[in-house]
Amino acid sequence: MRSSPWRGLWLIIATFLMVVLQAAIPAHAQGDGSQVNVDEHDNVITANVRNSNEPVPDVRIVVSGGDYEAEAVTNERGQVRIGVPTTDPYDVLLDEETLPEGVTVEGDNPISVAYGSQFFAPANFFLGEDVRETASFLSQFFERLMNGVNFGLMLALASIGLSLIFGTTGLTNFAHAEMVTFGAIMAFWTWSLGLPILVAILLAVIASGLFGWFFDAAMWRPLRRRGIGLVQLMILTIGASLAGRYIFLILIGGGTSQLPGTGGVKHQILGPIKLSTIDMVSMALSLVVLLGVSYWLLRTRIGKATRAVADNRQLAASSGIDVERVTRIVWVIGGALAGLSGVLWAYFRPGIKWDMGVQILLLIFAAVVLGGLGTAFGALIGSLVIGILVEVSTLWIPSDIKYVGALGVLVIVLLFRPQGLLGRRERVG
C-alpha cells in the first residue's frame, strides 16, 4: 500500500516537537535534584541544612573547587549529595537567596571541606533568625540601576552585532545565542591553557570573529547565492542554534565553569553606589568597544558602506559597493561582539554553561526590536532600556520573572511606535 504524503510531514513535525521539548527541559530536571554526579564520580560530598534541628528543603547548594562546579537542591531531609572528581579541598556554598524568609546562615558560608582517610567530611549548615540590617530603598535602587547599566552595555554588544547582521542581510539569526556562548567557552579554554585572562579574552574575541566569518562562508553565503528565502533561512538558524547548543553540552558538559576573578569585594564609588573591580572593568571595556564601533560606522569608509547596505542592499550594490565584502566584514564584527558579550555575561551571571547564550536571546531580540530593526544605535539604546528595566524591576517583582517585565514594556512601546525608538516607519504606496 502506498504511504500517504502527509505521513512524512507529520513525522517531521513530531521530530521537531520532540527536539524542542528536550531543549525546554533543564538539565537538572532529569533525575533527583538532590543528587548530582554521584554515579559519575567516586567521591561524594554531603551537605545538610537544618533550622532548629529541623531539615530545610529546596535550598540551593553549590560545590566548587579548581575548574569543577556543581549544584543541587536539598530534599525533604535537608540534604544534598554531590559527586566530585578529585580528593582536593572543595568549597560548599549555600545560596542564601533560596532560604525561607527570616532566617540566615549561622557560621561559615561557604564551608571548606577536605578529604579524610576514606570520605569527605560533611558540610553542615545551621540556620538562625535573620537579624541583618536591610538596605534602604534608595540604596537598593541605585545598586540595581548600576547593575542595569552594566547589564545593558553587555547586552548592547550582542544586540549591535545581531542588528548589523539583520540590517545587511535581512537574516533573523537565532544562532546568535550560540555565538555568545562560543566566546565565553573559548575564553575559558584558552585561559585553561595557562594564558593570562586578558590574553585569553583577546584570543576568544578573535576566534569569535573568525567563527562569524566561517559561519557565513560555509552556510549563509552559499544559500544566499541560491536565492533561498529569508523565512527558510530563519528556520535554518533555529536548527543551527539547537545543534550548536547540544554540541556545547557534549564538549563542556552540563556543569558551570568559572573564569578567574568572578565576584569580588564591591567598592564604594559614589554615595550608595558600589561596584566590584570586575563590574568597573566590564563597563569600561563595553564603553570603549561601543565607542569604537560608533566611530567605525560613522567615520570609516567601510562603516559608511555598511550603513548604506543596511538602508538599501540593492541600491548599494548598484552604486558600486561590494555588498558581499561588506556582509563578510559584518559577520566578523558581529561574531567578535557576540564573543565579547559572552565573556562579560559569564562574569555578570556568573559562570559558563552550555546554554548561557539562549538565556538572554529573547532580551537581545527585544533590544533590537525596541531600538529599531537594523539600526545599530537603536540596538544600543534598546539594550540600555532593557538592561536597566530588568534589574530595577526586581525591586517590585520576583527576580525569577524579571525578564517578563522587559518584554511587557516592549509590547507597549511597539503598540505606539512599531518601528522602534530609532527606526523609520515604512511608507506604503
N, C-alpha and C positions, 0 to 999 in steps of 0.2 A: 504494500500500500504506500502511495506517495505521501511524504510528510507535508504538512501544511506549512506555507511560508511564514505564518505567524509564530510557529513554534520556535524558530531560531531567534526571532525578535524578542519573544518573552524570555528565552534563555539568557540573552544578552542583558535584558533589563534586570532579571533576577540576580545575575552575577554582579552587576554594578551595585545593586542594593546591598548585597552581602558585603562587598568591599567597603561601602560607605558605613554600614553598621559596625564593621570591625574597626574602622578608623575612629568611630564615635565612642567606642568603649575604652576608657582609660586602662593603661597597663596594670595599675594596681587594683582594678576591679575584678581581675581574674584570680580567683582563689581567696584564701583568708588574708584580709588586710593586716592582721596582727602578726603574721609570719612571712618574712621576706627573705629570699635567697637561702633558706635553711637547707634545701636539698642540693644547692649548687656548691656550698662551702661546708667544710668540716667544723669550722669554728663558729660558735653561735653566742651572741651577746643577748642577754635577757635584761629587760628593763621593767620595773614595777612602779606604778603611780598610785599613791594612796593618800586619802584625805581623812583624818581622824580614824585611821586604821581601816577605812572603807575603800575598796578599789574604785578608780575613776576611769570610765571607758571613754572612747572617742578622743583621746589625746594624741597629738602627732609627736612622734619621736624620730629624731634624725641621728644616725650614726655616721661619723666621718673620720677619716684618717688616711694620710697620704693622698693618693688620687682616687680613693674609693669613697662613695657616699651612698647610703640607702636610708629609706624612711618607712615607717609603719605606723598604724593607729592602734591604740590599746583596745583590747577586747573587754568582755564583761568582767573579767578578773583583774582589769587594770594592768595588763601585761602585754609585752611585745617580745618577739624573738626574731633577731636579725642576723643572718649569716654574714661572716666577714672572711676575706680571702687569706689573711695572714694572722700571725700572733703578735703583731705590733700593737702598741697602745692606740686606743681609739677614744674620741670624744663623743659622748652621748648627750644630745641636746633635746630639751623639752620645749616645744613651741608654746609659749605662754598665751598666745592668742587663741589657742584651742581649749584652754582651761575654762571650767564653769565660772560664771560671774562671781566676783567677790573673793576669789582665792588666788594664791600665788605660791611660787616655789619657795620653800624654806631650805636654805643651804645652797650648795653649788649648782650652777646651771650654766654651761654643760658640766657633766661629770666625766672625769678621765678614768677609763677602765684599762687594766693591764692583764695580760695573760699569766695565769698561775701555773702550777705544775701540770694540771690536767684540764682546766677550764677557765673561762673568763669570769672575773668577779662580777656579780650582778650590779646593775645601776639602779639604785632605789631612790625615787623622788618622793618627798613628803611635802604635802601642801598645808597651807595655813591661811588665816584670814588676810586678805589683801589690805594693807594699810598704806600703800603707796600714794603719794600726792598726785592728783590729777592735774594735767596742764590746763591752762586757761584756753577758752575757745579761740582767742586771738592768736596765741602761740601755735595752736594746732592748725589754724587756718594758714598762717604764714609757712609753717613746715610743709603742709600739703601743697601749698602754692608753688614753693620752690621744687618740690618733687614733681609737680605737674610740668613746670618749665623744663626740668631735666628730662622727663619722660617725653615731652613734646618735641624737644630738639632731637632726641634719639629717634623718635618716630618720623621726624621730618627727613632724615637721611634716607630711610627706606621708601617713604612716600614720594620724594622727589625722583628717585630712580624709577619707581613704578610709573609716575606721571610722565616722565620723559619717554619711556618706552611706549606708553599708550599714545602720547602725542605724535610720535614719529611713525608708529606702525599701526595704530588702532587696536593693538592686541591687549586684551584684558588678561593679564598674566597671573593666574592663581599660583603658579610655581614660584612666584617671588618670595613666598614664605620660606621655601627651601633654600633660596639664595641667602636669606638671612641666617638660617641655621648653618649653612655651609661656612660662612665667615667665622662664626663662633667656634665651630669644630676645628677649622684649620688653625685658628689662634691657639687652641688648646693643644693640638698635636705638635705644632712647631715649638711651643713652649716646653712640652714634654721632652723634646729632644735636647733640652739644656740651653736653649737660646734665651736671652733676656726678653721679658714680656713685651717691651716696646718693639723690639725687632720682630718678635712673633706676630704682633698685631699688624705691623707693616707688611710682612710677608703674607699674612692672611688676607689683607685688603688687595694686594697684588694678585694673589691666587683667585680671589673672588672676581676681580675684573677679567682675568683670563677665562674663568668659568663662564661669565656672561658672554664673552666673545665666542667660546666654544658652543654654548647653548644655542646661540643664534646661527652660527655657521653650520652646525650639524643638523638642526631641526627646522628652525623657523625660516631661514633664508631659502632653502630648497622648497619649502611649502609655499612661501610667498611667490616664488617663480612659477609654480604650477597653478597659481590662481585660486588656492584654497580659500574659502570664505572665512570671515572673522569668527562666525559662530562655531564653525568646526575647529578653528584654531583655539578658541577659548575652551572648548571641551577637551582638547588635547592637553592644554595646560593643567586642567584638573587631574587628568590621568598622570601627567608628569609629576604633579605635586604628590599624589598618593604614592607613586613609585619611589620618588626621592625620599619621602618620609620613612618608608619601610627599609630602604637601603641604609639610611642613617641608623635605624633601630638595629639592623644587623651589625653594622660597623662599630657602634659605641654602646649598644645595649640600652636597657630601659632605665638605668640609674641616672644620677645627676653628678656632673663633674664641675669642679670649681676652678676658676682662674685665680692666680695669686693676687693678694691684696683685696679680696672681696670683703665688704663690710668695713670695719674700722671705726675708730672713735670720731664722733662728729664735733666739729669746732664751731665756736660761737663766731658768727660772721658779722651780723648787724641786728641788734635787738633780739627778738626771739628766733631769728633765722639761724639754723645750724646745718652745716654741710660737712660731709666726710671728705677726705682727700680725693677719693675716687669720684665722688659727685662733682667736685670742682674741676678735676681733670676732664671728666666726661663732658661737662657743659662747655668748657673752654675749647676742647677738641671739636665738638659739634659746631660751635660758632665759627671757628677758623675754617672748617671744611665747607660749611654753608656759605660763608663769605667768598671762599674760593670758587664754588660753583656759581654763585651770582656773578662774580667777575667774568668767569668763563662764558656765561650765557650772554652777558651784556656787552663785553668789550672785545672778545676774540672773534676772529673770522668764522671759525668752525662753530662757535656758540651761536652767532647770528644765523648761520646756516641751519643749525638745529631748530631755532625758533621759527625759521621760515618753513622748514619741513613740517613742523608741528602745526603751523597755521594752515598750510595747503600743500600736501605732498606732490600733487600733480603740477601745480603752478611752480613749485620749487624746482622740480625736475626739468620743466620746460625753460626755466631761466638759466639753466646750466649748472645747477648744484648736483653734485654726485650724491644722490639720495641714499644709495646702498652704503657708501662710505660713512655718511652721517649716521645711518642706522647702526652700523657696526660699532662706531665710537660710542653711541648712546648705550648700547648693550654693555660695553666695557665699563662705562661710568656708572650705569645703573647697578651692575654687579658689584663694583667696588663699594658704592654707597651702601648697598644692602649688606655686604660683608662687614663693613664697619659698624653699621647699625646692630648687627647680630652680636658683635663683641661687646658693645655698650649695653645691649639688652641682657647679655649674660651677667654683667656686673650689676645692673639695676634689679634684675629678677630676684635673687642672684642664682647662677648656675646654668649649665649647658645640658639640654635634653634633646632627644631626637625629634620632638615635636614642638620645640620652643618657637619656631617661626610662625606656625599656624595659630599659635595663641594670640598673636597680635595682627593677624592678617586682616580680619574684619576692621580693626581700627585703622590700618593702613589704607584700606579701601575707603573707609569713612572720611579720612583726612583728605584723600584725593578728590572725592566727590564733593565734599563740603567746600574745599578751596576752589574747585573748578576743574573739570576733566581736561587733562593735557597741559595745564599751566603749572610750571614748577614753583613759582612764587605763591600761587594759590595753595599748593600742597604744603608749603611751609606754614602758611597762616592756619590752614585747616588742622595741621598736626599740633600746633601750639594750642589751638582751641580745644581739640580733643584731649590732649595730654593734661591740660590744666583741669578741664571738666571732670575727667576720670578720677584724678587724685583728690580734688576738692570735694567731689560728691560723696566721698566716704565719711564726711562729717555728718551726713544725714542718712545715708543708706548703707547697708552692709557691704563690706568690701568684695564679697563674692559676686555681687550683681552690679558692680560699679561700671562695667562696660555697657550695660543696658541703658544707663542714663545718657551716655555719649551718643548711642545710636538713636535714642529718642529725640535728642536735640537735633541730630542730623535730619531726621524726618521732618521736624517742624521747620527748620531752615529751608529745606528743599521745597516745602509746600509754598513758601513765599518767594523763593529765588531758585528755581530748578537748575539754573546753570551754575550754581555755586557762588561763592563770595567774589571771586575774580574772573569767573567765566563770562563769556559773551553769549547772549541769547541768540539762538539760530533764527534767522529770518525766513519766513515761509512765503514763497511766491516772489 
